[in-house]
């Protein structure tokens, strides 16, 4: 007689294999009504719980995997803070993987989490994945987890996972327009990683704000790079040697903002008197004696919303179609965006 498998139970109960696994292993939340259906199916199929380890290869832990490119950044720490609020309430634990912004790091992390049998995944991709061989491999690893996946901040084309994203274009537009409304006409930007959709969207928002307000985009006023602090600092030092400088700069993320501000400070320029500043992300704490105007993107909220979607997916409280949220951010203007040159 064919031994009962987890697939048999799932099919008979009309639920997913992950839900059956949580009932068998007594890990994670399952609605009582669903639990009763699964137990009934197990009884009707003469399933023997003590044979689980021998006969069922699909078992999950009570751990949530989190894959992040740079977890020690303020943005990464904020994401973890928000996720933690939700995970603790649901008696789950986190396995956090830092990928050092490499696809190889993503691959290693996903393989490890698959071995750990995580019951869900929050994934911030290291790079932008398309249709090349490595991208297809990463997408196959995500699917092989046999667990719900929620994408955070970075969409992966060609997938149908749940996701929570920032309004990148609209945010960059609003930050740039704040500089324009302050009176600036020569505006530059520390541009983010254009290899990522978020970087391209923020540059597009910057350009659109200029165009809609009758100002020209000047590439010579921009610092192009990967959105990294040290690289932006080095490029900004050379940039600030130019005779024709913008009166204001928009930084596309917190790391490029820190690198730019360091170069501005070392050059001896006063903010905002000699160069105004606004960032897409908050600059954590006081740097060079002040706070800085920014788009107050709440990383903790991003993490919290993503974790909430994951919990609802685990509890089967969502329809089959992907759940996608786009979170807006408020401007926080503290004066560094001002135009003071008359």
N, C-alpha and C positions, 0 to 999 in steps of 0.2 A: 504493500500500500504506500502510495506517495506521501511523504511527510509534508506537513503543513508549513508553508513559508509566510513571511511577512507580506509578500505580494498577494497571497491567497486571502489573508485576513483583510487587507486593505480593499481588495476588489469586492469582497462580500459585504463589508461594512460601508462601502461607498465613500471612503476617505483616502487621504494620502498615506504613503508608507511612513513618512516622518511622524504623522500623528499616531499611527499604530506603535511605532518605536517608543514614543514618549509614554504610552500607556504600559507597554511591556516593561520598560526600564524604570518606570515611575519617576521620570525626569521631565520637567517643564509642565506647562499648563495645558489641559484639555477640558473643553466644556463637558459637564456631567452627562448631558444627553449623548454627545459623541462617544464619551467613554463607555457608556452602557451599550451602545451599538457595537463597539469593538469587542467588548467582553462577551456579548452574545454571539458574535461571529466566531470568536475563539472557542467558545463552548461547542458551537455547532460543528466546527471543523476539528474538534478533539485536539486542540492545541495544548501542548504540555509546556508550561512555563519553564520548568527546569531544563528543558532541552534548548532553550534560547541560545545559549552560547555555542552549542554544537551545530544547530541547524540554521540559524539566522545570521547572515553576514552583515545585515544593515542594522547597526545599533548606533545610537547617538549619545553624546554626552550632554551635560547641562551647561555647556560652554558656548559663548558667542564669540566668533572670531572677528577681529578688527584689523584690517590691513590699511596702512597709512604710509605715505611717502616720507614725511618728516614729522614724526610724532612729538618731537621736542620743541617745535615752534609754538608760538602763542595760539595759532589757529588749531594745531593738532591737540594741544592741551585742552583748549576749549571744547573740541569735539568729544574728547574722552570724558570731560566733566559732564556734558549733557547726556552721553550714553550711560554713564555710571548712575545717574539719577533714576533711569528707567530699569536698568539691569538689576539693581539692588532690590527694587520693589518686587521683582519677579523671581527672586532666589536663584539667579543665574550668575555665572562668573564670566570674566572676559579673558580671552587670549589675544594679546596685542602684538602685532608684527609690524616692524619698521622696515621699509624696503629701500631706503636711501635713494629714492627717486630713480629706480632702474626697473625695467621690465623683468630682468633676471630675479630681482628681489621679489616682485609680484609672484613669479612662478614658484620660487622656493616657499614663500609664505602660503600660497594656495595648496601646494602639495602637503605641507606640514599640517595645515588645518584640516585637510581631507583625512589624513591619518588620525588626527585627533577626534574625528567624527563630530565636529561642531554642529550644533542644531540650528545655527543661523550665521550669516555673515554680513558685516558692514564693510563696504569696499570703496576705498578712495584710490583710484588707479594712479600708478606712478607716471605713466605716459598716456598719450592718446592712442587708442587701439583702433585699427582700421580693418583691412581685409587681407593683410599679409600673413605669412605662415605663422609668425610668432603671435600675432593678434588672435588668429583662429585658435591657436593652442591655449592661450589664456582664457578665451571664451569657453573652450571645452572644459578647462579645469573648473571654471565657475559652475558650469552645468553639472559636472561630475560630483559636486559636493552633496547632491541630493538633499539640499537644505535651502530655505529661503535666502535670497540675496537682496540687499538694499544698497544701491549705489549712492554715494555721498559726494556732492559737489561736482563730480565729473561723470558725465554721461558716456556710455560706451555704445557707439552706433552698432546696429544690427542685433541688439539684445532687447529683451522685454522684461527686464527686472524692474522692481519698484525703485524709486529714487527720490532724493531730496536735494534740491539745487538752489544756488543763489541766483538772484536776478543780476547777472554780470553786466549785460549791456546797459540796462536801465540804471544800475548803480554807478557805473563809470560816467554815464551821461549826466546824472544828478551832481556828482562830485565836480565834474568839469564846469557845469553850468553855474555852480556856486562861485567858482573863480571868476567866471564871466560877469555874473551879477555884482561881484565885488569891484568890478572895474577893469579887470585885466584884459588885454588884447593880445599880448604875446605870451602864449601858454605852451609849456612843454610837458613831456611825460617820461617817467621811468617805465618803459613798456615791459610787460610781463612776457612769459614764455609763449611765443607765437606758434610753437609746436602743439599747444593745447588749445582746445576750443574756448576755455575760459579766458586765455590770454588774448585770443583773436576777438572775442566778444567785447572785452573791456577796451581794446584799442578802437573797435568800431564805435562803441558808445562815446569815447573821447572825441573821435572824428565827427560824429553826428552832432554832438553838442556844439562844436565849433561851427560847423556848416550851418546849422539851424539858427545860429546867432550872427551870421554874416562874417565869420572869421575864417581865415585860411589855415589849413593844417600845414605846419612847417616841419618836415622831417629832421631838419638840422636842430630843432629844439627837443629832439627825443633821444633817449638813451635806450638802445636795444640790447636785450640780453635774455637770460633765462629766469629772471625774477629772483635771483639769489643775492644775498646781502653782500658778500665779498666781491662778487663780480660787478654788481651795480656800483659799489664804492669805487672800485678801480676805474671803471668807465666814467663815473661821475667826476672824478678828479681831473681826467683829461677834458671832459666836456666843459667844466667850469673855467678852463683856460681860454675859452672862446671869448672874443670881444662882444659879439652879438648874442646876448643871453635873454631867455624869456624872463618875465617878471614873476612868473608863478610856475610851479611844477605839480603835476598829478602823479602820485606813485601808485602803481597797479596792484601792489600787495604790501604786506607789512615788512617783508624782508628787503624788498627793493627800496621801500621807504626808509628803513634804518640805514642802508648803505648810502643812499642819497643824502640823508641828513648828516651823516658823519662827514661826507665830503664837503657839504655846505659849511659845516661848523669849522672844519680844518682850513677852509678857504678864508674864514673870517667874515662870512656873510651873515647878516642878521635876518632872522625869520620873524615877521614877514617884511620888515622894512626894506631889505635888499633882495629878498626872494621869498615869495609866498609859497605855502605848501598845503596840500591836502592829500590824504591817502585813501585808498579803497578800503583798507582794514585799519582798525585802531592800532596805534603804536603803544605797546604795553608800557605802562609807567611813565615817569618823567624822563625825557632825554634832553640833555643840555638845558635843564632848568624849566622846561615847559611841557604842556600838553599840545597836541596837534589836531587840527580839524581832520575829520575823516568821515567815511561812510561807516556807520557803526554796525558792521555786520556781526551778528551774534553767533559765534561758532558753537557755543553751548546749545543754543536753540536748534541749530542744524543737526547736531548729534542727537539731541533729545527727540526731535521729530523723526529722525531716521530709525532710532531704536524703538519708538512707539509703533511705527509701521511694521517693523520686524516682529514685535510682540503680537500685534494683531494678525499678522500672517501666520505665526506659529499657532495662535489660538483659532485660526480659521474664521476670523471675523471680517475678512475682506473678500470681495468678489475676485474672480480669476484674473480679470484684466489688471494690468500694472497700476499701482497707486503712485502718482507722481505729484510732488509738491515743489513749488518755486517760492522761495522766501524773499521778501523785500527787506530792505534795510533803511534806517533813518539816517539823515545827515546829522552829524554832531559838529557844529561850527563853534570854535573857541577863539577865533581871531587870527589864526595863522594863515587864513585864506585872504586876508584883507589886502587891498591895494593902497599903498601909502606914499606913492611917488608923485602924487598930484598930477 
